Amino acid sequence: MKPENWVESLNCAIEGILWAVKRERHMRYHFVAAFAILMLALFFRVTALEFFLLILAALLVIFAELINTAIEVLVDLVTDEYHELAKRAKDIAAGAVLVTSIGAAILGYLVLSGYIFPLFDKQPMPIRAPQDTLPVGALLMVVILVVLLKAHFNRGTPLHGGMPSGHSAIAFSVALSVMLSGSGMLISLMVLLLAILVSRSRLLMKIHSPREVWLGAALGAGITFLVFFFFN
């Protein structure tokens, strides 16, 4: 059935991502690799351009794997018997993932090698000033972990229930980033209040249980705090 509005369309899209993460082992590997790349980018305090390129490379790999999974599912729907063209379709889709992964690996090497190799030199690596990539990196890590956890627990639907509450995780991640970025007491309190209201709305609408909301808030705030603590 065709979605009636953009919320249902978004829900279908997220369900597709979670289904792929749950069913495809390689998809989980790609999400874990994206999380590791984020950790390295924040640890080495890469420039904003380098950070953007690394995120773009990770997203392209995940995108290619999603397309590959969709083609595999479509081929299996059409026929459950061996056919040369069905094999070619799956092989070509897998080849697209391979090409994208190689490109992402090359880009990752070009960006991160300049930070990793100097660690083994006798000369100390020059200290770089922290970039404004910490809030974005923390938020992306929270989103990745929410996707992996929702796929693991497989409860509810992406925008209605499930463990943990993604809305609470994202809201508290943003709130804590604002607080730790030195935006002032008034702005920090206002954003924190907004995060509490977002989390409370999930309870009032009976979309999440209190445990799911609390764990989502703890996940968002905890990951964001750790990112600022270790990488700032």
C-alpha positions as CSV (number, residue, x, y, z in Angstrom):
1,M,0.0,0.0,0.0
2,K,1.2,3.5,-0.8
3,P,2.0,5.7,2.2
4,E,-0.7,8.3,2.8
5,N,1.6,11.0,4.1
6,W,5.3,11.9,4.6
7,V,5.3,10.4,8.2
8,E,4.3,7.0,6.9
9,S,6.9,7.3,4.1
10,L,9.6,8.1,6.6
11,N,8.4,5.2,8.8
12,C,8.6,2.8,5.8
13,A,12.1,4.1,4.9
14,I,13.3,3.5,8.5
15,E,11.7,0.1,8.6
16,G,13.6,-0.8,5.5
17,I,16.9,0.2,7.0
18,L,16.2,-1.7,10.2
19,W,15.1,-4.7,8.3
20,A,18.3,-4.7,6.3
21,V,20.5,-4.2,9.4
22,K,18.7,-7.1,11.2
23,R,18.8,-9.5,8.3
24,E,22.1,-8.7,6.6
25,R,25.3,-9.3,8.4
26,H,27.3,-7.1,6.1
27,M,25.0,-4.2,6.8
28,R,25.8,-4.5,10.5
29,Y,29.5,-4.5,9.7
30,H,29.1,-1.3,7.7
31,F,27.3,0.4,10.6
32,V,30.0,-0.7,13.0
33,A,32.7,0.5,10.6
34,A,31.0,3.9,10.3
35,F,31.0,4.1,14.1
36,A,34.7,3.3,14.2
37,I,35.5,5.9,11.5
38,L,33.6,8.5,13.6
39,M,35.7,7.6,16.7
40,L,38.9,8.0,14.7
41,A,37.8,11.3,13.2
42,L,37.0,12.7,16.6
43,F,40.1,11.3,18.2
44,F,42.5,12.8,15.6
45,R,40.5,16.1,15.4
46,V,40.3,16.1,11.6
47,T,39.4,19.2,9.8
48,A,35.8,19.9,8.9
49,L,36.4,19.0,5.2
50,E,38.0,15.8,6.1
51,F,35.2,15.0,8.5
52,F,32.6,15.6,5.8
53,L,34.5,13.4,3.3
54,L,34.7,10.5,5.8
55,I,31.0,10.8,6.6
56,L,30.2,10.9,3.0
57,A,32.2,7.8,2.2
58,A,30.5,5.9,5.0
59,L,27.1,6.9,3.9
60,L,27.9,5.9,0.3
61,V,28.9,2.4,1.4
62,I,25.7,2.0,3.5
63,F,23.7,3.3,0.5
64,A,25.3,0.8,-1.9
65,E,24.6,-2.0,0.6
66,L,21.0,-1.0,0.9
67,I,20.6,-1.0,-2.9
68,N,22.3,-4.4,-3.1
69,T,19.9,-5.8,-0.4
70,A,16.9,-4.4,-2.3
71,I,18.0,-6.0,-5.5
72,E,18.6,-9.3,-3.8
73,V,15.1,-9.3,-2.2
74,L,13.5,-8.3,-5.5
75,V,15.3,-11.1,-7.4
76,D,14.2,-13.6,-4.7
77,L,10.6,-12.4,-5.1
78,V,10.7,-12.9,-8.9
79,T,12.2,-16.4,-8.8
80,D,13.4,-19.0,-6.3
81,E,15.1,-21.0,-9.0
82,Y,18.6,-20.6,-10.4
83,H,18.8,-18.3,-13.4
84,E,21.8,-16.9,-15.0
85,L,20.4,-13.4,-15.2
86,A,19.3,-13.5,-11.5
87,K,22.9,-14.4,-10.6
88,R,24.3,-11.6,-12.7
89,A,21.9,-9.1,-11.1
90,K,23.1,-10.1,-7.6
91,D,26.7,-10.2,-8.7
92,I,26.6,-6.7,-10.2
93,A,24.9,-5.3,-7.1
94,A,27.5,-6.9,-4.9
95,G,30.2,-5.4,-7.2
96,A,28.7,-1.9,-6.7
97,V,29.2,-2.4,-2.9
98,L,32.7,-3.6,-3.5
99,V,33.7,-0.6,-5.7
100,T,32.1,1.8,-3.2
101,S,33.9,0.1,-0.3
102,I,37.3,0.3,-2.0
103,G,36.8,4.0,-2.7
104,A,35.8,4.6,0.9
105,A,38.8,2.7,2.1
106,I,41.1,4.7,-0.1
107,L,39.6,7.9,1.1
108,G,39.9,6.8,4.7
109,Y,43.5,6.0,4.1
110,L,44.3,9.3,2.5
111,V,42.6,11.2,5.3
112,L,43.6,9.2,8.4
113,S,47.1,8.1,7.4
114,G,48.5,11.6,8.0
115,Y,47.2,11.3,11.6
116,I,48.0,7.6,12.3
117,F,51.5,7.2,10.9
118,P,53.0,10.2,12.8
119,L,52.1,8.3,16.0
120,F,55.0,5.9,15.2
121,D,57.5,8.7,14.5
122,K,59.9,10.0,17.1
123,Q,58.9,13.5,16.4
124,P,55.7,14.5,18.3
125,M,52.6,15.1,16.2
126,P,51.6,18.8,16.2
127,I,48.5,19.5,18.3
128,R,45.5,20.6,16.3
129,A,42.7,22.8,17.7
130,P,39.4,21.0,18.3
131,Q,36.9,21.4,15.5
132,D,33.1,21.9,15.7
133,T,32.6,18.3,14.6
134,L,32.1,17.0,18.1
135,P,28.3,17.6,18.3
136,V,27.8,16.2,14.8
137,G,30.0,13.2,15.5
138,A,28.3,12.5,18.8
139,L,24.8,12.8,17.2
140,L,25.8,10.4,14.4
141,M,27.1,7.9,16.8
142,V,23.9,8.0,18.8
143,V,21.8,7.5,15.6
144,I,24.0,4.5,14.6
145,L,23.7,2.9,18.0
146,V,19.9,3.5,18.1
147,V,19.6,1.8,14.7
148,L,21.7,-1.2,15.8
149,L,19.8,-1.6,19.1
150,K,16.4,-1.3,17.5
151,A,17.4,-3.9,14.9
152,H,18.7,-6.2,17.7
153,F,15.7,-6.0,20.0
154,N,13.2,-6.0,17.1
155,R,10.3,-4.5,19.1
156,G,7.6,-2.1,17.9
157,T,8.1,-0.1,14.7
158,P,10.8,2.5,14.0
159,L,8.7,5.5,14.9
160,H,6.4,3.8,17.3
161,G,7.9,1.9,20.2
162,G,11.1,-0.1,20.2
163,M,14.2,-0.2,22.4
164,P,15.5,2.4,23.0
165,S,13.5,5.6,22.3
166,G,15.3,7.2,19.4
167,H,13.6,10.5,19.9
168,S,14.8,10.7,23.5
169,A,18.3,9.7,22.5
170,I,18.6,12.3,19.9
171,A,17.0,15.0,22.0
172,F,19.3,14.5,24.9
173,S,22.3,14.2,22.7
174,V,21.5,17.6,21.1
175,A,20.7,19.1,24.6
176,L,24.0,17.9,26.1
177,S,26.0,19.1,23.1
178,V,24.5,22.6,23.5
179,M,25.3,22.6,27.3
180,L,28.9,21.4,26.8
181,S,29.5,23.8,24.0
182,G,29.3,26.8,26.3
183,S,26.1,28.3,25.0
184,G,25.1,29.9,28.3
185,M,22.9,28.9,31.2
186,L,19.6,30.2,29.8
187,I,20.0,28.5,26.4
188,S,21.2,25.3,28.0
189,L,18.2,25.1,30.3
190,M,15.8,25.9,27.4
191,V,17.3,23.1,25.3
192,L,17.3,20.7,28.2
193,L,13.6,21.5,28.8
194,L,12.8,20.8,25.2
195,A,14.6,17.4,25.4
196,I,12.5,16.5,28.5
197,L,9.3,17.6,26.7
198,V,10.2,15.5,23.6
199,S,10.9,12.4,25.9
200,R,7.7,13.0,27.9
201,S,5.6,13.2,24.7
202,R,6.7,9.6,23.9
203,L,5.2,8.5,27.2
204,L,2.0,10.6,26.9
205,M,1.3,9.2,23.4
206,K,2.0,5.7,24.8
207,I,4.6,5.1,22.1
208,H,7.4,4.1,24.5
209,S,7.5,2.6,28.0
210,P,9.3,4.6,30.7
211,R,12.2,2.2,30.5
212,E,12.7,2.7,26.8
213,V,12.6,6.5,27.3
214,W,15.0,6.5,30.2
215,L,17.4,4.2,28.3
216,G,17.2,6.4,25.2
217,A,17.9,9.5,27.2
218,A,20.8,7.8,28.9
219,L,22.2,6.5,25.6
220,G,22.1,10.0,24.0
221,A,23.5,11.9,26.9
222,G,26.1,9.2,27.8
223,I,27.6,8.9,24.3
224,T,27.6,12.6,23.9
225,F,29.3,13.2,27.2
226,L,31.9,10.5,26.4
227,V,32.7,12.1,23.1
228,F,33.2,15.5,24.6
229,F,35.2,14.1,27.5
230,F,37.6,12.1,25.5
231,F,37.9,14.2,22.3
232,N,37.5,17.8,23.3
